[in-house]
Each structure stands twice: as structure tokens, then as C-alpha cells.
């Protein structure tokens, strides 16, 4: 499972940074010069406060795990990463 997480981290590192730190231009579009920034993006001082206080970053990580299992990733990938437990039919 650790190897799978490392593989995904290498592939989707920009999206992970965007979701953890809620950056404005480093997410889905991956363009710093995009005209329309992300609607969930924080300002630089909010990101700095989140890093200093740690708790907002932990909440963002929990949110990342939940969102990844709501359709952002295929269910098989979500299971492989260990974000979602197998359920009985």
C-alpha cells in the first residue's frame, strides 16, 4: 500500500499540494497565470496560518481523503490507497 501511495504522490503531487494548502493556482488547471483562480483557494496569509497552526492542514488532508472517494478517483484506486474500506455487497 505504501508503494501505491508513493506512486500516486509522484503522479498527482500538484493536486495534493493544492488540496492540502488550498492554493489558488496550483490545482486542477496547474497554471500560475490562469485568469480564474480556484474558488476554494486561500490567500498567502491563510496558507501561512494553516502551516503554523497545523490543524487546518490536517482537516484539509481528511477532506482530501473523503473527496478522493467521492468520484475524483476510480473506486479501485481509492481502495488501493486505503482511503476507503471494502464494503460487503
N, C-alpha and C positions, 0 to 999 in steps of 0.2 A: 504494500500500500504506500509506503514511503517513496518508492521509486516512481509510482504513478503520480503522486503529488508533486514530486520534483519535475517530472516531465511536463505536467500541466503548468507549473510555475514558470518554467522556461518558455513555454509557448504563449501563455497569456499574462505575462508579467505586467504589461501596461494596464490591462483591465484590472488586475489585482491591486495595483497602486491606486488606480482611480477609485475603486470601491472602498479601499481601506482609508485613504486620506481624503476622499471626496474632492478630487481636483476638478477644475473647470474644463481643461483642455486635454487631458491625458487619458481619456476613456475610450468610448466607442469610436469616435472619429480619429483619435490619436494624432490630431493636428493642433499644434500650439497656436497656429494662426487662423483657426476656424472662426468664422464670423459669429456663429451662435454657440456659446459655451454650454456645457452640461447644466441642466436645470437643477441638479442636486449638488452642484459644485460649491465648495466652501471658499471663502476669501483666505488669503495667505495667513492672516492673524487667527482665523478659526482653526486652520490646519496646525499652526504652531501651538495653539492652546490644547488641541486634541493630542498632540505628541507629548506635551509637558504633563498633562493630567492623565494620560494613558486610557482612562475609561471610555472616552468616545471612540478610540481606535478599537478597543475590544468589542464594543457594540457594533461597530462597522464590520468587524470580522464575523460576528454572529449573523449579521444581516447578509453578508456575502454568502455564507453557507446556506441560508434559507433561500435567497434569491436564486442560487445556482440550481436548486432542486425544484424551482417553480417554472422551469422551462428554459432557462438560459443555457443549460447544458442538457444533453440527452440523458435519460434516466440511467442508462448503463454507465455513463461516465460519472454521474453523481454517486452511484453505488460504489464504483471503483475507487473514488476519492474518500469514501467513508463518511460522506455528508448525510446519507440517508440510509437507514437500516432496511433490510429486506422485510417486506410485509407478507403475510400469508394471504393467499387468494380467497 
